[in-house]
């Protein structure tokens, strides 16, 4: 793999006029239709709750009863949870086993995961649409709230993971990405692999957008692959009411969509507009 890094500013075209910066990205997205060949491989929305009654082991079964027409299969999964705590002895990492229940569609392309103070709704490729995904999230959240009765939100995260493949053995990253590694002119410009990330505060620090672009393993057909990971999260627990969770998710989706459009160039955008054979 051979990559070249450099730097430039966003430049978009709106109705025949050149518009630079934030306005160009926003206006271009408003005019765009859903991509025929989108790079999205996974979308998920995670809720962490606090307060409320002690966890009742019957909750997953009761939620399943409410959702079984859309998620007819269920299974129990075992995982580990890592928790960081601080004490007089310093920072301490606690690892504990956890058991969660997954509700699945027949093709396993949509999954709801349930646990104590946890609800995750996940969609795999092909992504249906935000309208359908948000309806899925809303229905799962209503069922969880009805049965588990959480008191408040501790965290929400909306995450979109994209895999971008290019049929080339070497590319100039500047031609495809507005968000990419930068190396000063005195450094070698050829890159084998990379990871670059930023965290951007929103709403006075209540929310946070994390953007990461990394090189990835190419498919068997060769070429180059990249992973663009966008996570918008509520980091100030209790700052959003449970009743406002879906409104928050709508705003989070809009910001993720804007960030995605501003992170890519027109050359890469044209690739997503081409229908796959």
N, C-alpha and C positions, 0 to 999 in steps of 0.2 A: 504494500500500500504506500502511495506517495501523495502527500497533501501539501498544499502551499497556503500559508496564512498571510492575511493583510488586513486593511481597514478602509471603510468608506461609510457614507451616510445613505439612509433610505431615500429612494426616489421612486414615486409611483406615477401612474398616468390616470387621470380622471377625465372622462369625456373629452379626450384629445388634448387636455392641458396637463402640463407637468406640475405635480404637487409634491413638495419635499417634506420629509419628517413625519410626525404623528398624523397630520391631516391626510397625507397620501395613503398611509396604511389603512386608516379608518374608512375613508371614502371608497377605497378599492374593495374592501371587504363588504361594504354595503351593497356594492354593485355585483359582487360575485355570487354565483350559484354554488350548491354543494359540489365538491370535486367528484368527477366520475371515477377517479383512481386515487382515493385518499390514502395517506400514509398511516393513518391511525390504526393501531393494533390492539389497544386496550384503553378503556375509560372506566374510572371507578370513583365512587363517592363514599367517603368514610365518615361516620358519626361516632364521636366518643361522648358519653353521657356522664353525669355526676348526680349524686343525691338520689332520692327516691327510695323505695323499699328494698330490702335485701333481695338478691337474685333468687328467682324461683326457677328450678330446673324444668318446669313444665312450659316455660315461656316459648322456647323454640317450637315445640309441638303446636302450641296455640297460634303462633304466627304462621306456621306452615298450613294450618287449617284455613286461615284467611287468604293465603296466597297460592294454594295448591292448584288452582285452575291455570295459573300462569307459570308456576314452578312445581311441576308434578313430582319431582324426585327430591329426595333428601339423603344426606349422609353426614356422619360425624367425622371430623378431622381433628387431629392432635398436632399442636404446634408448641412453640416456646415463645414466651414473652420476656423481653428485656426491660427492666426498670432501673433507672438511675436515681439514687437517693444520696443525700448528704447528711453527715453527722459530725460529731467532734473528731472522728477518726479520718474525716475527709470524704471524698466521693466514693460511692460503693455501687457496684453493679449487681443486681439481683436477677437471676434467670430462673424462670419457673415454667413448668409445663401447663398448657391450657387446652381445654377441649371446646370446640365450637361446632355449630351445626351449619351446614350449607344446604340451601334450597336451589335446585337447578332446573333449567329448562331441559328438554329432551336432548338437544344438541350441545348442551353445556356452554353455550355462547353467552348466556346471561346467568349470573349467580348472585344470590343473596346470602350473606354470612352473618350469623347471629351469635352473640356471646354476651357475657355480663358487661353492661355499659358499652356495648359495641354493636354497630350495624354497618355492614359494607354492602354496597350494590355495585356489581361489576358487569361490564359489557365487553365482549371480545369482538374482533373483526368477523363479519362486517358490521360496522357501527350503524344502528338504525337511523337515528337523528336525535338532536337534543330534545325535541318535543317528546318523542317516545321514551327516551332514556329518563328524562325528568319525571314523566308520569310514573315510570317504574320506581324511581327513587321515592316519589311522594307516596305511592301506595305502600311500599315497604316501611317507610317511616311511620305512616299512620298505624299500620298493624303493630309495629314494635311499641309505639307509644301507648296504644290501647292495652297491650298485654303486660309490658314491663313497667310502665308508668314512671319513666325517668323524670327527675325534677328539672334538670337544665342541661344545656349543651356545654361540654368541656372543650370540644374541638370539632371542627368540620374540615374535611379536605376534599377537594375535587381535583382529580389527576387525569391527565391525558398523555399517553405514551405513543410516540410516533416512531416508526422505522422507515428510514429513507434509503433507498437503494439506487445507486448510479452504475450504469453499465460502462465503467471506465476503470483503468488501472491507476490513473493519476488525475487529480482535478485541482483547480484553484478554488479554494473554499470561498473566496470573495465572490465568485460567479454564482454561488448557490445560497450562501448564508449571510444575513446581516448580523447574526449573532454567532461568533466563532472565536477561535484563539487568535491572539495578536502577539507577534514577535517583533521586537525592535529591529531596525535595519542592520545592526551589528551582529545579530544572531542568525544561524542557519535558518532558511525559510522552509525547508522540506521536513515534513512531520511523518512519523510512522503511525503513531496513535496519540490520542489526546482525550482530555476531559476538561470542560470549561463550564462554570456555573456561577450564577448570581442570585442574590435574594433581594427582592424589591418590596418595600413596605407600602401598604395602601391603608386608606381610612385612618390616618393618624397613628399607624402602627398596629391597629386592631387585626388587620389581615396581612398576609405575606404571599408574594408570588416567588416561587423558586423555579428558575430555568436552568436546565442542564443539557448540554450537547456533548455527546461522546462518540468516538469511533466505535464501530461494532463489527462483529465477525460477519464476513460476507457469506452469501448463500453459495451453494455448490456450483452455481453457474459462474462464479467469479464476480469481479467488479468491486465496488466499495459500498459500505453500509454505515449508516449513522443513526443514533438514537436521540431524539429530541423529546425531553421529558419535562412537562409543565405541571406544576402543583400549586394550586391556589388554596390557602388554608386560613382558617380562623385561629389565631394564636392567643387571643385574650379570652379565656374561658368565662362564660356567662355574659359576654358582651352582646350576643345575639340570642333572642328568645326562641324557644322551640317553635312557637307559632310562625316565626319569621324565617325558619331554616330554608324553606324552598325559595323564598325571595332572595336570600343570600346566595343560594346555589345558582340562580339565574344570573346574578351579577358576577359571580365567580366564573361562570361559563363564558360570559361576554368578554371578560378580561383575559381569559386563557385564549380565546379565539383571536383577540386583538394581538396578543403576544406572539402567537403562532404566525400570523400574517406579517408581523413586523420582523420576525426572525428569518424570513426567507426572501429570496429575490424573485423577480418575474421569471427568470430562467427556470428555477425549480418549480415555481407555480405552474408553468406550462406543462411540466411533466405530470402533475396531478390532474390537469385538465384533459390529458389524453386517456382515452379508454383503453384498458388493458385487453390484450387479445385472448 
